[in-house]
Amino acid sequence: MRLMDIEKKAKSLGIKDTWKFSKKELIKTIQRAEGNFDCFGTATVYCDQFACSWRNDCLKK
């Protein structure tokens, strides 16, 4: 997902000053706001967070 789309999603969740965050930090902030673990980029092979909207992007890394 492009950074512009990530920032838009963050703003819709009430996250302000999105320019302060790196892409990874912003995604982790969104994960927390959505009620998920802030674990983007830490899974190696498997992820049990099926409701997380970042799951597919995370596992690609």
C-alpha distance matrix in Angstrom:
0.0 3.8 6.6 8.4 6.5 6.8 10.3 11.2 10.7 12.7 15.3 15.8 16.8 19.2 17.6 19.2 19.0 15.3 16.2 18.2 15.5 13.7 9.9 11.4 14.1 12.2 10.4 13.9 15.4 13.4 14.5 18.0 18.0 17.1 20.0 18.3 19.1 17.1 16.7 13.2 13.8 17.4 17.8 19.3 20.2 20.3 18.8 20.9 18.4 18.0 17.1 14.2 10.9 9.2 11.9 10.6 7.9 10.9 13.4 11.9 12.8
3.8 0.0 3.8 5.4 5.4 6.4 8.8 10.1 10.9 12.5 14.5 15.7 17.1 18.9 17.1 17.9 17.2 13.6 13.8 16.3 14.1 12.3 9.1 11.7 14.1 12.0 11.3 15.0 16.0 14.4 16.3 19.4 19.1 18.9 22.0 20.7 21.3 18.9 18.8 15.2 15.8 19.5 20.4 22.0 23.2 23.6 22.0 24.2 21.7 21.5 20.4 17.3 14.1 12.4 15.4 14.2 11.2 13.8 16.5 14.8 15.0
6.6 3.8 0.0 3.8 5.4 4.9 6.1 8.5 9.8 10.3 12.2 14.2 15.4 16.5 14.3 14.7 13.6 10.0 10.0 12.5 10.5 9.2 6.5 9.8 11.5 9.2 9.6 13.2 13.6 12.7 15.1 17.8 17.4 17.9 20.9 19.9 20.3 17.5 17.9 14.6 15.5 19.2 20.7 22.6 24.4 24.6 22.8 24.8 22.1 22.4 21.1 17.7 14.9 13.1 16.5 16.1 12.9 14.6 17.9 16.7 16.1
8.4 5.4 3.8 0.0 3.8 5.5 5.2 6.3 8.8 9.9 10.6 12.5 14.5 15.4 13.8 13.9 13.1 9.9 10.2 13.5 12.4 12.0 9.8 13.2 14.2 11.3 12.0 15.6 15.2 13.8 16.7 19.1 18.0 18.5 21.9 21.5 22.4 19.9 20.8 17.7 18.9 22.5 24.0 26.0 27.5 27.5 25.4 27.2 24.1 24.1 22.3 19.2 16.1 15.2 18.7 18.4 15.6 17.7 20.9 19.7 19.6
6.5 5.4 5.4 3.8 0.0 3.8 5.4 5.0 6.3 8.6 9.9 10.7 12.7 14.5 13.4 14.5 14.6 11.4 12.8 15.6 14.0 13.6 10.8 13.3 14.5 11.3 10.9 14.6 14.4 12.1 14.7 17.5 16.2 16.0 19.5 19.1 20.5 18.5 19.4 16.4 18.0 21.5 22.5 24.7 25.7 25.3 23.1 24.5 21.4 21.0 19.0 16.2 12.9 12.5 16.1 15.8 13.6 15.9 19.0 18.2 18.6
6.8 6.4 4.9 5.5 3.8 0.0 3.8 5.4 5.1 6.2 8.7 9.9 10.8 12.6 10.9 12.4 12.7 9.2 11.0 13.1 11.0 10.8 7.9 10.0 10.9 7.6 7.2 10.9 10.7 8.7 11.3 14.0 13.1 13.3 16.6 16.1 17.1 14.9 16.0 13.1 15.1 18.5 19.7 22.2 23.6 23.1 20.7 22.1 18.9 19.1 17.1 14.0 11.2 10.4 14.1 14.5 12.1 13.7 17.2 16.9 16.9
10.3 8.8 6.1 5.2 5.4 3.8 0.0 3.8 5.4 5.0 6.1 8.6 9.9 10.6 8.7 9.3 9.3 6.1 8.2 10.8 9.6 10.6 8.8 11.5 11.3 7.7 8.9 12.1 10.8 9.4 12.9 14.7 13.3 14.4 17.7 17.8 18.8 16.4 18.0 15.6 17.7 20.9 22.6 25.3 26.9 26.4 23.8 25.1 21.7 22.2 19.9 16.8 14.3 13.8 17.5 18.3 15.8 17.1 20.7 20.4 20.0
11.2 10.1 8.5 6.3 5.0 5.4 3.8 0.0 3.8 5.4 5.2 6.3 8.8 10.0 9.5 10.4 11.4 9.0 11.3 14.1 13.3 14.3 12.4 14.8 14.7 10.9 11.4 14.5 13.1 10.8 14.1 16.0 13.8 14.4 18.0 18.6 20.3 18.4 20.2 17.9 20.3 23.4 24.7 27.4 28.6 27.7 25.0 25.9 22.4 22.3 19.6 17.0 14.2 14.6 18.4 19.0 17.1 18.8 22.2 22.0 22.2
10.7 10.9 9.8 8.8 6.3 5.1 5.4 3.8 0.0 3.8 5.5 5.1 6.5 9.0 8.8 11.0 12.7 10.2 13.2 15.2 13.7 14.6 12.3 13.8 13.6 10.0 9.5 12.3 10.9 7.9 10.8 12.9 10.7 10.7 14.4 15.0 17.0 15.6 17.5 15.5 18.3 21.1 22.1 25.0 26.1 24.8 21.9 22.5 18.9 18.8 15.9 13.5 10.9 11.7 15.4 16.5 15.1 16.6 19.9 20.3 20.7
12.7 12.5 10.3 9.9 8.6 6.2 5.0 5.4 3.8 0.0 3.8 5.4 5.2 6.5 5.2 7.7 9.6 7.3 10.8 12.2 10.9 12.6 11.0 12.3 11.2 7.5 8.1 10.3 8.1 5.9 9.6 10.8 8.7 10.0 13.4 14.1 15.7 13.8 16.3 14.7 17.7 20.3 21.8 25.0 26.5 25.3 22.2 22.8 19.2 19.8 17.0 14.2 12.4 12.8 16.5 18.1 16.4 17.1 20.7 21.3 21.1
15.3 14.5 12.2 10.6 9.9 8.7 6.1 5.2 5.5 3.8 0.0 3.8 5.2 5.0 5.0 6.2 8.6 7.6 11.0 12.9 12.6 14.9 13.9 15.6 14.3 10.6 11.8 13.8 11.1 9.4 13.0 13.7 10.9 12.5 15.9 17.2 19.0 17.3 19.9 18.5 21.4 24.0 25.6 28.7 30.2 29.0 25.9 26.3 22.6 23.0 20.0 17.5 15.6 16.3 20.0 21.5 19.8 20.8 24.3 24.8 24.7
15.8 15.7 14.2 12.5 10.7 9.9 8.6 6.3 5.1 5.4 3.8 0.0 3.8 5.5 7.4 9.5 12.4 11.3 14.7 16.5 15.9 17.8 16.3 17.7 16.6 12.9 13.2 15.1 12.6 9.9 13.0 13.8 10.6 11.2 14.7 16.5 18.9 17.9 20.6 19.3 22.4 24.9 26.0 29.2 30.2 28.6 25.3 25.3 21.5 21.5 18.1 16.3 14.4 15.9 19.4 21.0 19.9 21.1 24.4 25.1 25.5
16.8 17.1 15.4 14.5 12.7 10.8 9.9 8.8 6.5 5.2 5.2 3.8 0.0 3.8 5.7 9.0 12.2 11.3 15.0 16.0 15.1 17.2 15.9 16.5 15.0 11.7 11.8 12.8 10.0 7.5 10.3 10.4 7.0 8.1 11.4 13.5 15.9 15.1 18.1 17.4 20.8 22.9 24.1 27.5 28.7 26.8 23.4 23.1 19.3 19.7 16.4 14.5 13.4 14.9 18.2 20.4 19.5 20.0 23.4 24.6 24.7
19.2 18.9 16.5 15.4 14.5 12.6 10.6 10.0 9.0 6.5 5.0 5.5 3.8 0.0 3.8 6.2 9.9 10.1 13.8 14.5 14.5 17.3 16.7 17.7 15.5 12.3 13.5 14.2 10.8 9.6 12.7 12.0 8.7 11.0 13.7 16.0 17.9 16.8 20.0 19.5 22.8 24.8 26.5 29.9 31.4 29.7 26.3 26.1 22.4 23.2 19.9 17.9 16.9 18.0 21.4 23.6 22.3 22.7 26.2 27.3 27.1
17.6 17.1 14.3 13.8 13.4 10.9 8.7 9.5 8.8 5.2 5.0 7.4 5.7 3.8 0.0 3.8 7.0 6.8 10.5 10.9 10.7 13.7 13.5 14.5 12.0 9.0 10.9 11.6 8.1 7.8 11.3 10.8 8.4 11.2 13.8 15.3 16.6 14.7 17.8 17.1 20.2 22.3 24.4 27.7 29.6 28.2 25.0 25.3 21.7 22.9 20.0 17.4 16.5 16.8 20.2 22.4 20.7 20.7 24.4 25.3 24.7
19.2 17.9 14.7 13.9 14.5 12.4 9.3 10.4 11.0 7.7 6.2 9.5 9.0 6.2 3.8 0.0 3.8 5.5 8.6 9.1 10.2 13.6 14.2 15.8 13.2 10.5 13.2 14.1 10.7 11.1 14.7 14.1 12.0 15.0 17.5 18.9 19.8 17.5 20.5 19.6 22.4 24.6 27.0 30.2 32.3 31.2 28.2 28.7 25.2 26.4 23.7 20.9 19.8 19.7 23.3 25.2 23.0 23.2 26.9 27.5 26.6
19.0 17.2 13.6 13.1 14.6 12.7 9.3 11.4 12.7 9.6 8.6 12.4 12.2 9.9 7.0 3.8 0.0 3.8 5.4 5.9 8.1 11.5 12.8 14.9 12.4 10.1 13.5 14.6 11.8 12.8 16.4 16.1 14.7 17.7 20.1 20.9 21.3 18.5 21.0 19.8 22.1 24.5 27.2 30.1 32.5 31.9 29.1 30.1 26.8 28.2 25.8 22.7 21.3 20.7 24.2 25.8 23.2 23.3 27.1 27.4 26.0
15.3 13.6 10.0 9.9 11.4 9.2 6.1 9.0 10.2 7.3 7.6 11.3 11.3 10.1 6.8 5.5 3.8 0.0 3.8 5.4 5.8 8.6 9.3 11.6 9.7 7.0 10.3 12.0 9.8 10.5 14.0 14.5 13.5 15.9 18.6 18.9 19.2 16.3 18.4 16.8 18.9 21.6 24.1 26.9 29.2 28.7 26.1 27.3 24.1 25.4 23.2 19.9 18.3 17.4 20.9 22.3 19.6 19.8 23.6 23.7 22.4
16.2 13.8 10.0 10.2 12.8 11.0 8.2 11.3 13.2 10.8 11.0 14.7 15.0 13.8 10.5 8.6 5.4 3.8 0.0 3.8 5.6 7.8 9.4 12.2 10.7 9.0 12.4 14.2 12.6 13.7 17.0 17.7 17.0 19.5 22.0 22.0 21.9 18.6 20.3 18.4 19.8 22.7 25.4 27.9 30.4 30.4 28.1 29.7 26.7 28.1 26.1 22.7 21.0 19.5 23.0 24.0 20.9 21.1 24.8 24.5 22.8
18.2 16.3 12.5 13.5 15.6 13.1 10.8 14.1 15.2 12.2 12.9 16.5 16.0 14.5 10.9 9.1 5.9 5.4 3.8 0.0 3.8 7.0 9.7 11.6 9.2 8.6 12.4 13.2 11.6 13.7 16.6 16.6 16.6 19.4 21.4 21.2 20.6 17.2 19.0 17.6 19.0 21.4 24.5 27.1 29.9 29.9 27.6 29.2 26.3 28.2 26.4 22.9 21.8 20.1 23.3 24.7 21.6 21.2 24.9 24.9 22.8
15.5 14.1 10.5 12.4 14.0 11.0 9.6 13.3 13.7 10.9 12.6 15.9 15.1 14.5 10.7 10.2 8.1 5.8 5.6 3.8 0.0 3.8 6.3 7.8 5.6 5.4 9.0 9.8 9.0 11.1 13.6 14.2 14.7 17.1 19.0 18.4 17.6 14.0 15.4 13.9 15.2 17.7 20.7 23.3 26.1 26.1 23.9 25.6 22.9 24.8 23.3 19.7 18.7 16.7 19.8 21.1 18.1 17.5 21.1 21.2 19.2
13.7 12.3 9.2 12.0 13.6 10.8 10.6 14.3 14.6 12.6 14.9 17.8 17.2 17.3 13.7 13.6 11.5 8.6 7.8 7.0 3.8 0.0 3.8 5.5 5.1 6.0 8.6 9.9 10.4 12.2 14.1 15.4 16.4 18.3 20.1 18.8 17.7 14.0 14.5 12.3 12.8 15.6 18.6 20.8 23.6 24.1 22.4 24.5 22.2 24.0 23.0 19.2 18.1 15.5 18.3 19.2 15.8 15.2 18.7 18.4 16.1
9.9 9.1 6.5 9.8 10.8 7.9 8.8 12.4 12.3 11.0 13.9 16.3 15.9 16.7 13.5 14.2 12.8 9.3 9.4 9.7 6.3 3.8 0.0 3.8 5.6 5.2 6.3 8.7 9.9 10.6 12.4 14.5 15.4 16.5 18.6 17.1 16.4 13.0 13.2 10.3 10.9 14.2 16.7 18.8 21.3 21.7 19.9 22.1 19.7 21.1 20.2 16.4 14.9 12.2 15.1 15.7 12.3 12.2 15.8 15.3 13.5
11.4 11.7 9.8 13.2 13.3 10.0 11.5 14.8 13.8 12.3 15.6 17.7 16.5 17.7 14.5 15.8 14.9 11.6 12.2 11.6 7.8 5.5 3.8 0.0 3.8 5.5 5.2 6.3 8.7 9.9 10.6 12.6 14.4 15.3 16.8 14.7 13.4 9.9 9.6 6.9 7.6 10.6 13.3 15.7 18.4 18.7 16.9 19.2 17.0 18.9 18.4 14.6 13.9 10.8 13.1 14.3 11.1 10.0 13.5 13.7 11.6
14.1 14.1 11.5 14.2 14.5 10.9 11.3 14.7 13.6 11.2 14.3 16.6 15.0 15.5 12.0 13.2 12.4 9.7 10.7 9.2 5.6 5.1 5.6 3.8 0.0 3.8 5.5 5.1 6.2 8.7 9.8 10.7 12.4 14.3 15.5 14.0 12.7 8.9 9.9 8.5 10.1 12.3 15.3 18.1 20.9 20.8 18.6 20.4 17.9 20.2 19.2 15.5 15.2 12.7 15.2 17.1 14.3 12.9 16.5 17.2 15.1
12.2 12.0 9.2 11.3 11.3 7.6 7.7 10.9 10.0 7.5 10.6 12.9 11.7 12.3 9.0 10.5 10.1 7.0 9.0 8.6 5.4 6.0 5.2 5.5 3.8 0.0 3.8 5.4 5.0 6.2 8.6 10.0 10.5 12.3 14.4 13.5 13.2 9.9 11.6 9.8 12.0 14.6 17.1 20.0 22.3 21.9 19.4 20.8 17.9 19.6 18.0 14.4 13.4 11.6 14.8 16.5 13.9 13.4 17.1 17.7 16.3
10.4 11.3 9.6 12.0 10.9 7.2 8.9 11.4 9.5 8.1 11.8 13.2 11.8 13.5 10.9 13.2 13.5 10.3 12.4 12.4 9.0 8.6 6.3 5.2 5.5 3.8 0.0 3.8 5.4 5.0 6.1 8.8 9.8 10.4 12.4 10.9 10.8 8.0 9.1 6.9 9.6 12.3 14.2 17.2 19.2 18.5 15.9 17.3 14.4 15.9 14.5 10.8 9.9 7.9 11.0 12.9 10.6 10.0 13.8 14.7 13.8
13.9 15.0 13.2 15.6 14.6 10.9 12.1 14.5 12.3 10.3 13.8 15.1 12.8 14.2 11.6 14.1 14.6 12.0 14.2 13.2 9.8 9.9 8.7 6.3 5.1 5.4 3.8 0.0 3.8 5.4 4.9 6.4 8.7 9.8 10.7 9.0 8.0 4.6 6.5 5.9 9.1 10.7 13.0 16.4 18.6 17.7 14.9 16.1 13.3 15.6 14.4 10.9 11.3 9.4 11.7 14.4 12.5 10.8 14.3 16.0 14.7
15.4 16.0 13.6 15.2 14.4 10.7 10.8 13.1 10.9 8.1 11.1 12.6 10.0 10.8 8.1 10.7 11.8 9.8 12.6 11.6 9.0 10.4 9.9 8.7 6.2 5.0 5.4 3.8 0.0 3.8 5.4 5.2 6.3 8.7 10.1 9.7 9.6 6.9 9.8 9.7 12.9 14.5 16.7 20.2 22.3 21.1 18.1 18.7 15.6 17.7 15.8 12.6 12.7 11.8 14.5 17.2 15.5 14.3 17.9 19.4 18.3
13.4 14.4 12.7 13.8 12.1 8.7 9.4 10.8 7.9 5.9 9.4 9.9 7.5 9.6 7.8 11.1 12.8 10.5 13.7 13.7 11.1 12.2 10.6 9.9 8.7 6.2 5.0 5.4 3.8 0.0 3.8 5.4 5.0 6.1 8.7 8.6 9.8 8.1 10.8 10.0 13.5 15.4 16.9 20.4 21.9 20.4 17.2 17.6 14.1 15.5 13.1 10.1 9.7 9.5 12.6 15.2 13.9 13.5 17.0 18.5 18.1
14.5 16.3 15.1 16.7 14.7 11.3 12.9 14.1 10.8 9.6 13.0 13.0 10.3 12.7 11.3 14.7 16.4 14.0 17.0 16.6 13.6 14.1 12.4 10.6 9.8 8.6 6.1 4.9 5.4 3.8 0.0 3.8 5.4 5.1 6.4 5.1 6.2 5.3 7.9 8.0 11.8 13.0 14.1 17.7 19.1 17.3 13.9 14.0 10.6 12.4 10.4 7.3 8.3 8.1 10.3 13.5 12.9 11.7 14.8 17.0 16.8
18.0 19.4 17.8 19.1 17.5 14.0 14.7 16.0 12.9 10.8 13.7 13.8 10.4 12.0 10.8 14.1 16.1 14.5 17.7 16.6 14.2 15.4 14.5 12.6 10.7 10.0 8.8 6.4 5.2 5.4 3.8 0.0 3.8 5.4 5.1 5.3 6.1 5.6 9.3 10.5 14.2 14.8 16.3 20.0 21.6 19.6 16.1 15.7 12.5 14.7 12.6 10.2 11.7 11.8 13.7 17.1 16.5 15.0 18.0 20.4 19.8
18.0 19.1 17.4 18.0 16.2 13.1 13.3 13.8 10.7 8.7 10.9 10.6 7.0 8.7 8.4 12.0 14.7 13.5 17.0 16.6 14.7 16.4 15.4 14.4 12.4 10.5 9.8 8.7 6.3 5.0 5.4 3.8 0.0 3.8 5.5 7.5 9.5 9.2 12.7 13.3 17.0 18.1 19.4 23.1 24.4 22.3 18.7 18.1 14.5 16.0 13.2 11.2 11.9 12.8 15.3 18.4 17.8 17.1 20.2 22.3 22.1
17.1 18.9 17.9 18.5 16.0 13.3 14.4 14.4 10.7 10.0 12.5 11.2 8.1 11.0 11.2 15.0 17.7 15.9 19.5 19.4 17.1 18.3 16.5 15.3 14.3 12.3 10.4 9.8 8.7 6.1 5.1 5.4 3.8 0.0 3.8 5.7 8.9 9.7 12.5 12.9 16.6 17.7 18.2 21.8 22.6 20.2 16.5 15.6 11.8 12.8 9.6 8.1 9.1 10.8 12.9 16.1 16.2 15.7 18.5 20.8 21.1
20.0 22.0 20.9 21.9 19.5 16.6 17.7 18.0 14.4 13.4 15.9 14.7 11.4 13.7 13.8 17.5 20.1 18.6 22.0 21.4 19.0 20.1 18.6 16.8 15.5 14.4 12.4 10.7 10.1 8.7 6.4 5.1 5.5 3.8 0.0 3.8 6.9 8.9 11.8 13.3 17.0 17.2 17.6 21.3 22.1 19.3 15.6 14.1 10.7 12.4 9.7 8.9 11.1 12.6 13.8 17.3 17.8 16.6 19.0 21.8 22.0
18.3 20.7 19.9 21.5 19.1 16.1 17.8 18.6 15.0 14.1 17.2 16.5 13.5 16.0 15.3 18.9 20.9 18.9 22.0 21.2 18.4 18.8 17.1 14.7 14.0 13.5 10.9 9.0 9.7 8.6 5.1 5.3 7.5 5.7 3.8 0.0 3.8 6.3 8.4 10.1 13.6 13.6 13.9 17.5 18.3 15.7 12.0 10.9 7.5 9.9 8.1 6.6 9.5 10.1 10.7 14.5 15.0 13.3 15.5 18.5 18.6
19.1 21.3 20.3 22.4 20.5 17.1 18.8 20.3 17.0 15.7 19.0 18.9 15.9 17.9 16.6 19.8 21.3 19.2 21.9 20.6 17.6 17.7 16.4 13.4 12.7 13.2 10.8 8.0 9.6 9.8 6.2 6.1 9.5 8.9 6.9 3.8 0.0 3.8 5.5 8.3 11.5 10.8 11.6 15.3 16.6 14.4 11.0 10.5 8.1 11.4 10.7 8.7 11.6 11.0 11.2 14.9 15.0 12.5 14.6 17.8 17.2
17.1 18.9 17.5 19.9 18.5 14.9 16.4 18.4 15.6 13.8 17.3 17.9 15.1 16.8 14.7 17.5 18.5 16.3 18.6 17.2 14.0 14.0 13.0 9.9 8.9 9.9 8.0 4.6 6.9 8.1 5.3 5.6 9.2 9.7 8.9 6.3 3.8 0.0 3.8 6.0 9.3 9.3 11.1 14.8 16.8 15.3 12.3 12.9 10.5 13.6 12.9 10.0 11.9 10.4 11.3 14.7 13.8 11.3 14.0 16.6 15.5
16.7 18.8 17.9 20.8 19.4 16.0 18.0 20.2 17.5 16.3 19.9 20.6 18.1 20.0 17.8 20.5 21.0 18.4 20.3 19.0 15.4 14.5 13.2 9.6 9.9 11.6 9.1 6.5 9.8 10.8 7.9 9.3 12.7 12.5 11.8 8.4 5.5 3.8 0.0 3.8 6.3 5.6 7.4 11.1 13.3 12.2 9.7 11.1 9.6 12.8 13.1 10.2 12.1 9.8 9.7 12.8 12.0 8.8 11.0 13.8 12.5
13.2 15.2 14.6 17.7 16.4 13.1 15.6 17.9 15.5 14.7 18.5 19.3 17.4 19.5 17.1 19.6 19.8 16.8 18.4 17.6 13.9 12.3 10.3 6.9 8.5 9.8 6.9 5.9 9.7 10.0 8.0 10.5 13.3 12.9 13.3 10.1 8.3 6.0 3.8 0.0 3.8 5.6 7.4 10.6 12.8 12.3 10.1 12.4 10.6 12.9 13.2 9.7 10.5 7.3 7.9 10.3 8.6 5.7 8.8 10.9 9.5
13.8 15.8 15.5 18.9 18.0 15.1 17.7 20.3 18.3 17.7 21.4 22.4 20.8 22.8 20.2 22.4 22.1 18.9 19.8 19.0 15.2 12.8 10.9 7.6 10.1 12.0 9.6 9.1 12.9 13.5 11.8 14.2 17.0 16.6 17.0 13.6 11.5 9.3 6.3 3.8 0.0 3.8 5.9 8.1 10.9 11.5 10.6 13.6 12.7 14.9 15.9 12.6 13.1 9.5 9.4 10.6 8.6 5.2 7.5 8.9 6.6
17.4 19.5 19.2 22.5 21.5 18.5 20.9 23.4 21.1 20.3 24.0 24.9 22.9 24.8 22.3 24.6 24.5 21.6 22.7 21.4 17.7 15.6 14.2 10.6 12.3 14.6 12.3 10.7 14.5 15.4 13.0 14.8 18.1 17.7 17.2 13.6 10.8 9.3 5.6 5.6 3.8 0.0 3.8 6.4 9.6 10.0 9.3 12.2 12.1 15.0 16.4 13.6 15.0 11.9 10.8 12.6 11.5 7.7 8.7 11.0 8.8
17.8 20.4 20.7 24.0 22.5 19.7 22.6 24.7 22.1 21.8 25.6 26.0 24.1 26.5 24.4 27.0 27.2 24.1 25.4 24.5 20.7 18.6 16.7 13.3 15.3 17.1 14.2 13.0 16.7 16.9 14.1 16.3 19.4 18.2 17.6 13.9 11.6 11.1 7.4 7.4 5.9 3.8 0.0 3.8 6.1 6.2 6.1 9.5 10.2 12.7 14.9 12.7 14.3 11.4 9.2 10.7 10.7 7.0 6.4 9.5 8.5
19.3 22.0 22.6 26.0 24.7 22.2 25.3 27.4 25.0 25.0 28.7 29.2 27.5 29.9 27.7 30.2 30.1 26.9 27.9 27.1 23.3 20.8 18.8 15.7 18.1 20.0 17.2 16.4 20.2 20.4 17.7 20.0 23.1 21.8 21.3 17.5 15.3 14.8 11.1 10.6 8.1 6.4 3.8 0.0 3.8 6.2 8.1 11.7 13.2 15.0 17.7 15.7 17.0 14.1 11.5 12.0 12.0 8.8 6.8 9.1 8.0
20.2 23.2 24.4 27.5 25.7 23.6 26.9 28.6 26.1 26.5 30.2 30.2 28.7 31.4 29.6 32.3 32.5 29.2 30.4 29.9 26.1 23.6 21.3 18.4 20.9 22.3 19.2 18.6 22.3 21.9 19.1 21.6 24.4 22.6 22.1 18.3 16.6 16.8 13.3 12.8 10.9 9.6 6.1 3.8 0.0 3.8 7.0 10.4 12.6 13.7 16.9 15.6 17.0 14.5 11.3 11.3 12.4 9.9 6.8 9.2 9.7
20.3 23.6 24.6 27.5 25.3 23.1 26.4 27.7 24.8 25.3 29.0 28.6 26.8 29.7 28.2 31.2 31.9 28.7 30.4 29.9 26.1 24.1 21.7 18.7 20.8 21.9 18.5 17.7 21.1 20.4 17.3 19.6 22.3 20.2 19.3 15.7 14.4 15.3 12.2 12.3 11.5 10.0 6.2 6.2 3.8 0.0 3.8 6.7 9.3 10.4 13.8 13.1 15.0 13.2 9.7 10.6 12.5 10.0 7.4 10.8 11.7
18.8 22.0 22.8 25.4 23.1 20.7 23.8 25.0 21.9 22.2 25.9 25.3 23.4 26.3 25.0 28.2 29.1 26.1 28.1 27.6 23.9 22.4 19.9 16.9 18.6 19.4 15.9 14.9 18.1 17.2 13.9 16.1 18.7 16.5 15.6 12.0 11.0 12.3 9.7 10.1 10.6 9.3 6.1 8.1 7.0 3.8 0.0 3.8 5.6 7.3 10.4 9.6 12.0 10.6 7.3 9.4 11.4 8.8 7.6 11.4 12.3
20.9 24.2 24.8 27.2 24.5 22.1 25.1 25.9 22.5 22.8 26.3 25.3 23.1 26.1 25.3 28.7 30.1 27.3 29.7 29.2 25.6 24.5 22.1 19.2 20.4 20.8 17.3 16.1 18.7 17.6 14.0 15.7 18.1 15.6 14.1 10.9 10.5 12.9 11.1 12.4 13.6 12.2 9.5 11.7 10.4 6.7 3.8 0.0 3.8 5.7 8.8 9.2 12.4 12.1 9.0 11.6 14.0 11.9 11.1 14.8 16.0
18.4 21.7 22.1 24.1 21.4 18.9 21.7 22.4 18.9 19.2 22.6 21.5 19.3 22.4 21.7 25.2 26.8 24.1 26.7 26.3 22.9 22.2 19.7 17.0 17.9 17.9 14.4 13.3 15.6 14.1 10.6 12.5 14.5 11.8 10.7 7.5 8.1 10.5 9.6 10.6 12.7 12.1 10.2 13.2 12.6 9.3 5.6 3.8 0.0 3.8 5.6 5.6 9.1 9.3 7.1 10.4 12.5 10.8 11.1 14.6 15.7
18.0 21.5 22.4 24.1 21.0 19.1 22.2 22.3 18.8 19.8 23.0 21.5 19.7 23.2 22.9 26.4 28.2 25.4 28.1 28.2 24.8 24.0 21.1 18.9 20.2 19.6 15.9 15.6 17.7 15.5 12.4 14.7 16.0 12.8 12.4 9.9 11.4 13.6 12.8 12.9 14.9 15.0 12.7 15.0 13.7 10.4 7.3 5.7 3.8 0.0 3.8 5.6 8.2 9.4 7.0 9.5 12.4 11.7 11.7 14.8 16.7
17.1 20.4 21.1 22.3 19.0 17.1 19.9 19.6 15.9 17.0 20.0 18.1 16.4 19.9 20.0 23.7 25.8 23.2 26.1 26.4 23.3 23.0 20.2 18.4 19.2 18.0 14.5 14.4 15.8 13.1 10.4 12.6 13.2 9.6 9.7 8.1 10.7 12.9 13.1 13.2 15.9 16.4 14.9 17.7 16.9 13.8 10.4 8.8 5.6 3.8 0.0 3.8 6.3 8.8 8.0 10.8 13.1 12.9 13.8 16.6 18.3
14.2 17.3 17.7 19.2 16.2 14.0 16.8 17.0 13.5 14.2 17.5 16.3 14.5 17.9 17.4 20.9 22.7 19.9 22.7 22.9 19.7 19.2 16.4 14.6 15.5 14.4 10.8 10.9 12.6 10.1 7.3 10.2 11.2 8.1 8.9 6.6 8.7 10.0 10.2 9.7 12.6 13.6 12.7 15.7 15.6 13.1 9.6 9.2 5.6 5.6 3.8 0.0 3.8 5.4 5.5 8.8 10.3 9.8 11.6 14.2 15.5
10.9 14.1 14.9 16.1 12.9 11.2 14.3 14.2 10.9 12.4 15.6 14.4 13.4 16.9 16.5 19.8 21.3 18.3 21.0 21.8 18.7 18.1 14.9 13.9 15.2 13.4 9.9 11.3 12.7 9.7 8.3 11.7 11.9 9.1 11.1 9.5 11.6 11.9 12.1 10.5 13.1 15.0 14.3 17.0 17.0 15.0 12.0 12.4 9.1 8.2 6.3 3.8 0.0 3.8 5.7 7.7 8.6 9.5 11.7 13.3 14.9
9.2 12.4 13.1 15.2 12.5 10.4 13.8 14.6 11.7 12.8 16.3 15.9 14.9 18.0 16.8 19.7 20.7 17.4 19.5 20.1 16.7 15.5 12.2 10.8 12.7 11.6 7.9 9.4 11.8 9.5 8.1 11.8 12.8 10.8 12.6 10.1 11.0 10.4 9.8 7.3 9.5 11.9 11.4 14.1 14.5 13.2 10.6 12.1 9.3 9.4 8.8 5.4 3.8 0.0 3.8 5.7 5.4 5.9 8.7 10.2 11.3
11.9 15.4 16.5 18.7 16.1 14.1 17.5 18.4 15.4 16.5 20.0 19.4 18.2 21.4 20.2 23.3 24.2 20.9 23.0 23.3 19.8 18.3 15.1 13.1 15.2 14.8 11.0 11.7 14.5 12.6 10.3 13.7 15.3 12.9 13.8 10.7 11.2 11.3 9.7 7.9 9.4 10.8 9.2 11.5 11.3 9.7 7.3 9.0 7.1 7.0 8.0 5.5 5.7 3.8 0.0 3.8 5.6 5.1 6.2 8.7 10.4
10.6 14.2 16.1 18.4 15.8 14.5 18.3 19.0 16.5 18.1 21.5 21.0 20.4 23.6 22.4 25.2 25.8 22.3 24.0 24.7 21.1 19.2 15.7 14.3 17.1 16.5 12.9 14.4 17.2 15.2 13.5 17.1 18.4 16.1 17.3 14.5 14.9 14.7 12.8 10.3 10.6 12.6 10.7 12.0 11.3 10.6 9.4 11.6 10.4 9.5 10.8 8.8 7.7 5.7 3.8 0.0 3.8 5.4 5.4 6.4 9.2
7.9 11.2 12.9 15.6 13.6 12.1 15.8 17.1 15.1 16.4 19.8 19.9 19.5 22.3 20.7 23.0 23.2 19.6 20.9 21.6 18.1 15.8 12.3 11.1 14.3 13.9 10.6 12.5 15.5 13.9 12.9 16.5 17.8 16.2 17.8 15.0 15.0 13.8 12.0 8.6 8.6 11.5 10.7 12.0 12.4 12.5 11.4 14.0 12.5 12.4 13.1 10.3 8.6 5.4 5.6 3.8 0.0 3.8 5.6 5.3 7.0
10.9 13.8 14.6 17.7 15.9 13.7 17.1 18.8 16.6 17.1 20.8 21.1 20.0 22.7 20.7 23.2 23.3 19.8 21.1 21.2 17.5 15.2 12.2 10.0 12.9 13.4 10.0 10.8 14.3 13.5 11.7 15.0 17.1 15.7 16.6 13.3 12.5 11.3 8.8 5.7 5.2 7.7 7.0 8.8 9.9 10.0 8.8 11.9 10.8 11.7 12.9 9.8 9.5 5.9 5.1 5.4 3.8 0.0 3.8 5.4 5.7
13.4 16.5 17.9 20.9 19.0 17.2 20.7 22.2 19.9 20.7 24.3 24.4 23.4 26.2 24.4 26.9 27.1 23.6 24.8 24.9 21.1 18.7 15.8 13.5 16.5 17.1 13.8 14.3 17.9 17.0 14.8 18.0 20.2 18.5 19.0 15.5 14.6 14.0 11.0 8.8 7.5 8.7 6.4 6.8 6.8 7.4 7.6 11.1 11.1 11.7 13.8 11.6 11.7 8.7 6.2 5.4 5.6 3.8 0.0 3.8 5.4
11.9 14.8 16.7 19.7 18.2 16.9 20.4 22.0 20.3 21.3 24.8 25.1 24.6 27.3 25.3 27.5 27.4 23.7 24.5 24.9 21.2 18.4 15.3 13.7 17.2 17.7 14.7 16.0 19.4 18.5 17.0 20.4 22.3 20.8 21.8 18.5 17.8 16.6 13.8 10.9 8.9 11.0 9.5 9.1 9.2 10.8 11.4 14.8 14.6 14.8 16.6 14.2 13.3 10.2 8.7 6.4 5.3 5.4 3.8 0.0 3.8
12.8 15.0 16.1 19.6 18.6 16.9 20.0 22.2 20.7 21.1 24.7 25.5 24.7 27.1 24.7 26.6 26.0 22.4 22.8 22.8 19.2 16.1 13.5 11.6 15.1 16.3 13.8 14.7 18.3 18.1 16.8 19.8 22.1 21.1 22.0 18.6 17.2 15.5 12.5 9.5 6.6 8.8 8.5 8.0 9.7 11.7 12.3 16.0 15.7 16.7 18.3 15.5 14.9 11.3 10.4 9.2 7.0 5.7 5.4 3.8 0.0
